Amino acid sequence: MIFADYPGHLIAALFLLISAGLTLFTFHSGELRKAKLQAYRLPLILLQYLSIAIMLFILWNPSRSEETRTSVKNSVLVLFDTSESMSVIEDGQANRLDKALDRFEKTFHPFALQSPDYKIYGFDHQTYHSGSSDFLRRWGSQSNLQSIFSMLSQYDVVDEAGRSNRARESQQVVSDNEPIRTRNVVGAVVFTDGQADNRNVDAYLSLHNSNFQVLFVGVGSREHKPDVAVESLEAPSRMVIDSVCKAKVVIVTRNLTDQPVTVELLKDDYIVDSREIPTEVFEQSRKGGNLKVEGIGDGLAYATVEFAIGADTLGNHTLSARAKIAEPEVNPANNVRTTMIEVVEENRLRVLFYSQVASFDVGKIRQALVRDAKIDLDLALDAIRTPILGRGGPAWPPWAGTWACPPDDRQGFNQYDVVILGPCDLDALTNTQIDSLYSFVVDRGGGLILLPGRGEYGPAGWNNKKVKTLIPMILDSNESTVFASDPGQIEPTLEATYGRPRVAALGRPIGLPLFDGDALKDFREPVLPYYRVIDRKPASTTLATIKETPIIAVHRVGRGKVCLINVSKLFLLYREDLQGGLLYEIMAGLTAQLGKITHREAGIELFAERVTGQADKVKFEAYVCDQSFEPVAGANVLLSFADRVLSMSQIERGRYAVEIENVRDQAMVATAQAELNGTFLGERTIAVNLPPAKTEMSNVEMDEEFLQSLAKKLNGKYCHVDEIDDNVAKTFEAQTQIGSTRRMTSIWPTWPLLLILCGLLSASWFLRRAVGLV
């Protein structure tokens, strides 16, 4: 006990002495001097003095120290998976999310006074604060558990001594920018089915605070439900009218009983074909068939079905594959895959064939080019001195191609898609013509095919530096005659056989080889290379060889491609009885490959790719340039895609981009148009095949093993939603002591001193009355 208002020893002693002196003086009266009252004089003095001393004692405020403890409610984060897979209905009554919400309210009692303060959150591709289960956003396209760990790391804090800092107060900002209090967050409960984008446990960081409890609740049925899915639908994204190609459908089944699967092919929502796959086919794949499908693991069964589709109507068409079984499925969302097919008229390429020398090679190549229905041929031959011979007449039939003069400037070259140079002396051309030809390839993106010739009339004899950079091979310039070696057979390389996609203008499906196998079989005559090849340039691709000597090589220069045909006596490859034979196949394939960028498309390039980490989002990017092929800023670029027209935003000079969500088709057709200040810059249409989109609904089975491993790594707990009880809910304490307060409390209001004082005064009064002083 201490005196809170104690004046100090000196002053206290002074008060006591003064009060003692005043008391003695007061009782030093004549009445008390009488002999009969002398016995009462000392007791009265003592009673009066003690009363005054007690009054001083009370004024000095006798106090004692008291400790007050402070406790608050703990906070627990409750995170609900609101992605698409949580919408699955397994018991015929409620989906997974509703089941999780119901079990949470019944077992955790969030509104009870004795329960912790539960803060409700949702997560799909990011974590967001909802405040209440009624405001959860449904259904997200993906489950991103990394966003949960990023949020939990804000509460995973320990002080320098290694103790958990559970009483700190700070401001926390979640994904939707809503501030929340982080006081006394002691743990988290996560309701999910485990269908996370990343299920590699090692990719998640452990928690440092061992007192922070994490409880994973698996939501979903442990019984394996039957499911059938269309894994992929492969079809050409662009077809030529009146052509036929194949569409390949891969079907994947899970936990399927002894029953067949019906696969239907729909075109514009109308069924055009249907197949039934018997159970034996899936059983064979389950035992280890030859077909391997990327992304499909063990324990699944799969089969492939091919359909023939025809292009009978111009325009964009929707092609869908649908699979179904007789019994109910757990996940009907993955039973359909859709793609787009564009049916177009046969595009015609503008081709210029220029030669300064007339020869059998030039004549047969001209005949092969005229046979190609996809090109419009202009022939510029210096050997024709009389223009009327090239413009029609009995000596030059109309089907032989149009006669033209060699272009003098860039504008003249840029109107063509492919330029074929026969034997000619390029060093004799003007600098403007050489610069224009170089710009035609590098800037415009045109195709150039070089044919051999003797001396300065062939690529080996050219000396201009710009021209030499266009040649895909390094040739021996000392060889002025045909390369003397043993003849051999033309052998296509793997790039020519498998690796080179052919454009749709050929009217053939994507992926045909450069050489037709039948044409190679029909032509088995030995052939000689023309030049001795010292080496090929690093960026070039060899398409055909003769005894390891490259005879057809292609390389990219700028935006365009250049091809060199290093074959002696090319006219021998022509066969009139076989529709042009091997020479026709080579020229048709090369012009199609090198003429991909038409003069209308030269001012704009368009690309499409799936956004990393978001399988259902596609990014389109365009490169736009002007007539001088310089990048353009401030252009108006419009993208036409799936009956929508979108404006592309500029990301830097000449580059424009836009992202489109919910695109799950494998094949798609898009068109970009660009203009600047009323001047049309170009139009580009692409038909691309993208990887199949892996979505939340591709597989909806609960991944309990993953959740158990994740809980073990975090030193947390795992429990299935059907096994939650009150004991599990008691994992989190309802209250936590956050501190204590010490203060001084006066003790005299407890009345003992006051009662003693009253007793002394009363005794003094009765004693004085007894002796007759009152």
Residue pairs with C-beta under 8 A, 6 or more apart in sequence:
1 62
1 63
1 64
1 747
2 62
2 63
2 64
2 744
3 60
3 61
3 62
3 63
4 60
4 61
4 62
4 63
4 744
4 746
5 59
5 60
5 61
6 12
6 60
6 61
7 15
7 60
12 56
12 60
15 56
16 53
16 56
19 49
19 52
19 53
19 56
20 49
23 45
23 48
23 49
23 52
24 45
26 48
27 41
27 44
27 45
27 48
31 37
31 773
32 38
32 40
32 41
32 44
37 771
40 767
40 771
43 767
44 764
44 767
44 768
47 760
47 761
47 763
47 764
47 767
48 764
50 760
51 757
51 760
51 761
51 764
54 753
54 756
54 757
54 760
55 757
57 753
58 748
58 753
58 754
58 757
61 746
61 748
62 746
62 747
62 748
62 753
63 744
63 745
63 746
63 747
64 744
64 745
64 747
65 742
65 743
65 744
65 745
66 742
66 743
66 744
66 745
67 740
67 741
67 742
68 740
68 741
68 742
68 743
69 737
69 739
69 740
70 737
70 738
70 739
70 740
70 741
71 735
71 736
71 737
71 738
72 183
72 184
72 735
72 736
72 738
73 116
73 117
73 184
73 734
73 735
74 116
74 117
74 184
74 185
74 186
74 732
74 733
74 734
74 735
74 736
75 116
75 117
75 118
75 119
75 181
75 182
75 183
75 184
75 185
75 186
76 116
76 117
76 118
76 119
76 185
76 186
76 187
76 188
76 189
76 732
77 119
77 121
77 151
77 152
77 155
77 185
77 187
77 188
77 189
78 104
78 108
78 110
78 118
78 119
78 120
78 121
78 188
78 189
78 191
79 121
79 122
79 123
79 127
79 148
79 188
79 189
79 190
79 191
79 192
80 86
80 97
80 100
80 101
80 120
80 121
80 122
80 123
80 133
80 136
80 191
80 192
81 97
81 100
81 122
81 123
81 124
81 143
81 190
81 191
81 192
81 193
81 219
82 97
82 122
82 123
82 124
82 136
82 137
82 138
82 139
82 140
83 124
83 139
83 140
83 141
83 142
83 143
83 195
83 696
84 139
84 140
84 141
84 333
84 695
84 696
84 697
85 96
85 143
85 193
85 195
85 696
85 697
85 700
86 95
86 96
86 97
86 100
86 138
86 139
86 192
86 193
86 219
87 95
87 96
87 97
87 138
87 139
88 95
88 96
88 193
88 220
88 330
88 331
88 700
89 95
90 96
90 220
90 221
90 225
90 330
91 99
91 221
94 102
96 193
96 219
96 220
97 136
97 138
97 191
97 219
99 219
99 721
100 191
100 217
100 219
100 721
101 133
103 217
103 721
103 722
103 724
104 110
104 133
104 189
104 191
107 724
107 725
107 726
107 728
107 729
108 115
108 118
108 189
108 729
109 115
109 729
110 118
114 734
115 729
115 734
116 186
116 732
116 733
116 734
119 129
119 180
119 185
120 129
120 130
120 131
120 132
120 133
120 136
121 127
121 128
121 129
121 130
121 151
121 174
122 128
122 130
122 136
122 137
123 140
123 143
123 144
123 145
123 147
123 148
124 137
124 139
124 140
124 141
124 142
124 143
124 144
125 140
125 141
125 142
125 143
125 144
125 147
125 614
126 144
126 147
126 175
127 147
127 148
127 150
127 151
127 174
127 175
128 137
128 174
128 175
128 176
129 174
129 175
129 176
129 178
129 180
130 136
130 137
140 696
141 614
141 616
141 661
141 662
141 695
141 696
142 197
142 614
142 615
142 695
142 696
143 192
143 195
143 196
143 197
143 696
144 196
144 197
145 192
145 196
145 197
145 198
145 204
145 710
146 198
146 203
146 204
147 175
148 188
148 190
149 204
149 205
151 174
152 188
152 207
152 212
152 214
153 205
153 207
154 172
154 182
155 182
155 185
155 209
155 212
156 207
156 208
156 209
156 212
157 164
157 165
157 168
157 208
157 209
158 164
158 165
158 208
158 209
159 165
164 209
164 210
164 211
164 212
166 184
166 185
166 186
166 211
166 736
167 183
167 184
167 736
167 738
167 739
168 182
168 183
169 181
169 182
169 183
170 182
171 179
171 182
172 179
172 180
172 181
172 182
173 179
174 180
184 736
184 738
185 212
186 211
186 212
186 213
186 732
186 733
186 736
187 212
187 213
187 214
187 215
187 731
187 732
188 212
188 213
188 214
188 215
189 215
189 217
190 214
190 215
190 216
190 217
191 217
191 219
191 721
192 216
192 217
192 218
192 219
192 707
193 218
193 219
193 220
193 700
193 702
193 703
194 218
194 220
194 702
194 703
194 704
194 706
194 707
195 696
195 699
195 700
195 702
195 703
196 703
196 706
197 613
199 703
199 706
201 706
201 709
201 710
201 713
204 710
204 713
204 714
206 713
206 714
206 715
207 214
207 714
207 715
210 715
213 716
213 717
213 731
213 732
214 711
214 714
214 716
214 717
215 711
215 716
215 717
215 718
215 719
215 728
215 731
216 707
216 708
216 710
216 711
216 716
216 717
216 718
216 719
217 718
217 719
217 720
217 721
217 724
218 702
218 704
218 707
218 718
218 719
218 720
218 721
219 702
219 721
220 700
220 701
220 702
220 704
220 721
221 330
221 702
222 702
222 704
222 720
224 254
224 255
224 701
225 255
225 329
225 330
225 331
225 701
226 253
226 254
226 255
226 256
226 257
226 325
226 327
226 329
226 330
227 253
227 254
227 255
227 256
227 329
227 330
227 331
227 334
227 699
227 700
227 701
228 251
228 252
228 253
228 254
228 256
228 261
228 323
228 324
228 325
228 329
228 335
229 251
229 252
229 253
229 254
229 323
229 331
229 334
229 335
229 698
229 699
230 249
230 250
230 251
230 252
230 263
230 321
230 322
230 323
230 334
230 335
230 336
230 337
231 250
231 251
231 252
231 293
231 295
231 296
231 302
231 337
231 692
232 248
232 249
232 250
232 293
232 337
232 666
232 692
233 247
233 248
233 249
233 250
233 319
233 320
233 321
233 337
233 338
233 339
233 666
234 247
234 248
234 249
234 666
234 689
235 245
235 246
235 247
235 248
235 309
235 319
235 339
235 341
235 666
235 667
236 245
236 341
236 504
236 509
236 510
236 667
236 687
237 339
237 340
237 341
237 342
237 510
237 667
237 668
237 669
237 687
237 688
237 689
238 341
238 342
238 343
238 344
238 504
238 510
238 669
238 687
239 245
239 311
239 341
239 342
239 343
239 344
239 504
239 509
240 311
240 343
240 344
240 345
240 346
240 504
240 505
240 506
240 507
240 508
241 311
241 312
241 313
241 314
241 343
241 344
241 345
241 346
242 310
242 311
242 312
243 310
243 311
243 507
243 508
244 308
244 309
244 310
244 311
245 308
245 309
245 311
245 509
246 306
246 307
246 308
246 309
246 509
247 265
247 306
247 307
247 308
247 309
247 319
247 321
248 304
248 305
248 306
249 263
249 265
249 304
249 305
249 306
249 307
249 321
249 337
250 293
250 302
250 303
250 304
251 261
251 263
251 277
251 302
251 303
251 304
251 305
251 323
252 293
252 296
252 300
252 301
252 302
253 261
253 282
253 300
253 301
253 302
254 299
254 300
254 301
254 699
254 701
256 279
256 282
256 301
256 325
257 327
258 279
259 279
259 325
259 326
259 327
260 276
260 277
260 278
260 279
260 325
261 276
261 277
261 282
261 303
261 323
261 324
261 325
262 274
262 275
262 276
262 277
262 323
262 324
262 325
263 274
263 275
263 276
263 277
263 305
263 321
263 322
263 323
264 271
264 273
264 274
264 321
264 322
264 323
264 324
265 271
265 272
265 273
265 274
265 307
265 309
265 319
265 320
265 321
265 322
266 272
266 318
266 319
266 320
266 321
266 322
267 309
267 317
267 318
267 319
267 320
268 317
268 318
269 318
269 320
272 307
272 309
273 307
273 308
275 305
275 307
277 303
277 305
281 303
282 301
282 302
282 303
283 301
285 291
285 301
285 302
285 303
286 299
286 300
286 301
291 302
291 303
291 304
293 302
295 694
296 302
309 319
309 341
311 341
311 343
312 343
313 343
314 343
314 344
314 345
315 342
315 343
316 340
316 341
316 342
316 343
316 669
317 340
317 341
317 342
317 343
318 338
318 339
318 340
318 341
319 338
319 339
319 340
319 341
320 336
320 337
320 338
320 339
321 336
321 337
321 338
322 335
322 336
323 335
323 336
324 335
329 335
330 700
331 697
331 699
331 700
333 697
334 695
334 697
334 698
337 664
337 665
337 666
337 692
338 664
338 665
339 665
339 666
339 667
339 668
340 642
340 665
340 667
340 668
340 669
341 667
341 669
342 669
342 685
342 687
344 504
346 373
346 374
346 505
346 507
347 374
347 504
347 505
347 598
348 374
348 375
348 376
348 505
349 374
349 375
349 376
349 417
349 418
349 505
349 591
349 592
349 595
349 598
350 375
350 376
350 378
350 415
350 416
350 417
350 418
350 598
350 599
351 369
351 375
351 376
351 377
351 378
351 416
351 417
351 418
351 419
351 420
351 591
351 595
352 378
352 380
352 404
352 407
352 413
352 416
352 418
352 419
352 420
353 362
353 365
353 366
353 369
353 377
353 378
353 379
353 380
353 401
353 420
353 422
354 380
354 381
354 406
354 419
354 420
354 421
354 422
354 424
355 362
355 380
355 381
355 382
355 383
355 421
355 422
355 423
355 424
355 451
356 381
356 382
356 383
356 422
356 423
356 424
356 425
356 457
357 382
357 383
357 422
357 423
357 424
357 453
357 457
358 381
358 383
359 422
359 423
360 569
360 571
361 422
361 423
361 451
361 569
361 570
361 571
362 381
362 422
362 423
363 571
364 570
364 571
364 573
364 574
364 583
365 420
365 422
365 451
365 570
365 571
365 583
365 587
366 377
366 379
366 400
366 401
367 574
367 580
368 574
368 580
368 583
368 584
368 587
368 588
369 375
369 377
369 401
369 420
369 587
369 591
370 377
370 399
370 400
370 401
371 579
371 580
371 584
372 584
372 587
372 588
372 591
374 505
374 506
374 507
374 588
374 591
374 592
375 418
375 591
375 595
376 402
377 401
377 402
378 401
378 402
378 403
378 404
378 416
379 390
379 400
379 401
379 402
379 403
379 404
380 403
380 404
380 405
380 406
381 390
381 403
382 424
384 390
384 403
387 403
389 395
389 396
389 403
390 396
390 402
390 403
390 404
391 403
392 398
396 403
406 429
406 433
407 413
407 415
407 416
407 433
407 436
408 430
408 432
408 433
408 436
409 432
409 433
409 436
410 435
410 436
410 439
410 440
412 436
413 419
413 436
413 437
413 439
413 440
413 444
413 446
414 440
414 444
414 446
414 599
414 602
415 599
416 440
416 446
416 599
417 446
417 447
417 595
417 597
417 598
417 599
418 446
418 447
418 448
418 449
418 591
418 594
418 595
419 437
419 440
419 446
419 447
419 448
419 449
420 448
420 449
420 451
420 591
421 448
421 449
421 450
421 451
422 451
422 453
423 451
423 452
423 453
423 454
423 457
423 458
424 453
424 457
425 456
425 457
425 461
426 434
426 437
426 462
426 464
426 467
427 456
427 462
427 463
427 464
427 467
429 437
434 464
434 466
434 467
435 466
437 448
437 467
438 466
438 467
438 469
438 470
439 629
440 446
440 448
440 560
441 447
441 448
441 470
441 557
441 558
441 559
441 560
441 561
441 562
442 557
442 558
442 559
442 560
443 558
443 559
443 625
443 628
443 629
444 559
444 560
444 597
444 599
444 602
444 629
445 558
445 559
445 560
445 597
445 602
445 605
446 560
446 594
446 595
446 597
446 602
447 560
447 561
447 562
447 563
447 590
447 591
447 593
447 594
447 595
447 596
448 470
448 560
448 561
448 562
448 563
448 594
449 562
449 563
449 564
449 565
449 590
449 591
449 594
450 459
450 470
450 471
450 562
450 563
450 564
450 565
451 458
451 565
451 570
452 458
452 459
452 460
452 530
452 531
452 565
452 566
452 567
452 568
453 459
453 461
454 461
454 480
454 481
455 461
455 480
456 462
458 530
458 531
459 471
459 475
459 531
459 564
460 475
460 476
460 477
460 479
460 531
461 477
461 480
462 468
462 471
469 557
470 557
470 562
471 562
471 564
472 536
472 537
472 540
472 553
472 554
472 555
472 562
472 563
472 564
473 531
473 533
473 534
473 535
473 536
473 537
473 540
473 550
473 553
473 564
473 566
474 533
474 534
474 535
474 536
474 537
475 531
475 532
475 533
475 534
476 531
476 532
476 533
476 534
479 531
479 532
482 528
482 530
482 568
483 528
483 529
483 530
483 531
483 532
483 549
483 568
485 528
485 529
485 547
485 549
486 547
487 526
487 527
487 528
487 546
488 526
488 527
488 546
488 547
489 524
489 526
489 527
489 546
490 520
490 523
490 527
490 544
490 545
490 546
490 551
490 582
491 544
491 545
491 546
492 513
492 514
492 515
492 520
492 543
492 544
493 542
493 543
493 544
493 545
495 541
495 542
495 543
496 513
496 514
496 515
496 543
496 544
496 552
497 513
497 514
497 515
498 511
498 513
500 513
500 514
500 543
500 593
501 510
501 511
502 508
502 510
502 511
502 512
502 514
502 589
502 592
502 593
503 592
503 593
503 595
503 596
504 510
504 687
505 592
505 595
506 512
506 588
506 589
506 592
510 689
514 543
514 544
514 585
514 586
514 589
514 590
514 593
515 544
515 582
515 585
515 586
515 589
516 585
519 578
519 581
519 582
519 584
519 585
520 582
522 575
522 578
522 581
522 582
523 573
523 575
523 581
523 582
525 572
527 546
527 551
527 567
527 568
527 569
527 572
527 573
528 546
528 567
528 568
528 569
529 546
529 549
529 551
529 566
529 567
529 568
530 551
530 566
530 567
530 568
531 566
533 549
533 550
533 566
536 542
536 550
536 553
537 555
539 555
539 556
540 553
540 554
540 555
541 553
541 554
541 555
542 550
542 552
542 553
543 552
543 553
543 554
544 550
544 551
544 552
545 551
549 566
550 566
551 565
551 566
551 567
552 563
552 564
552 565
552 566
552 567
552 586
552 590
553 563
553 564
553 566
554 561
554 562
554 563
554 590
554 593
554 594
555 561
555 562
559 597
559 605
560 594
560 597
561 593
561 594
562 594
563 590
563 594
565 586
565 590
567 573
570 583
571 583
573 581
573 582
573 583
573 586
574 580
574 581
574 582
574 583
574 584
575 581
575 582
575 583
597 605
600 682
600 683
601 682
601 683
601 684
601 685
602 629
602 682
603 624
603 625
603 626
603 627
603 629
603 674
603 681
603 682
604 622
604 623
604 624
604 625
604 637
604 672
604 673
604 674
604 681
604 682
604 683
604 684
605 622
605 623
605 684
606 620
606 621
606 622
606 670
606 671
606 672
606 684
606 685
606 686
607 620
607 621
607 622
607 623
607 686
608 618
608 619
608 620
608 621
608 668
608 670
608 686
608 688
608 690
609 618
609 619
609 621
609 690
610 617
610 618
610 619
610 690
610 691
610 693
611 617
611 618
611 619
611 659
614 661
615 664
615 693
615 694
615 695
616 661
616 662
616 663
616 664
616 693
616 695
617 659
617 660
617 661
617 662
617 663
618 659
618 660
618 663
618 668
618 690
619 657
619 658
619 659
620 639
620 641
620 648
620 657
620 658
620 659
620 660
620 670
620 672
621 655
621 656
621 657
622 637
622 639
622 648
622 655
622 656
622 657
622 672
622 674
622 684
623 631
623 654
623 655
623 656
624 631
624 632
624 635
624 637
624 654
624 655
624 656
624 674
624 681
624 682
625 631
625 632
625 654
625 681
626 632
626 676
626 681
627 681
630 654
631 653
631 654
631 655
632 653
632 654
632 674
632 676
632 681
633 650
633 653
633 654
634 650
634 676
635 650
635 656
635 674
635 675
635 676
635 681
636 647
636 674
636 675
636 676
637 647
637 648
637 656
637 672
637 673
637 674
638 645
638 646
638 647
638 648
638 672
638 673
638 674
639 645
639 646
639 647
639 648
639 658
639 670
639 671
639 672
640 670
640 671
640 672
640 673
641 660
641 668
641 669
641 670
641 671
642 663
642 668
646 658
646 660
647 658
648 656
648 657
648 658
648 672
649 656
649 657
649 658
650 656
651 657
656 674
663 693
664 693
664 695
665 690
666 689
666 690
666 691
666 692
666 693
667 687
667 688
667 689
667 690
668 687
668 688
668 690
669 685
669 686
669 687
670 685
670 686
670 688
671 683
671 684
671 685
671 686
672 683
672 684
672 685
673 680
673 682
673 683
674 680
674 681
674 682
674 683
675 681
704 718
704 720
707 718
708 718
711 717
711 718
712 718
717 728
717 731
719 728
748 754
765 774
768 774
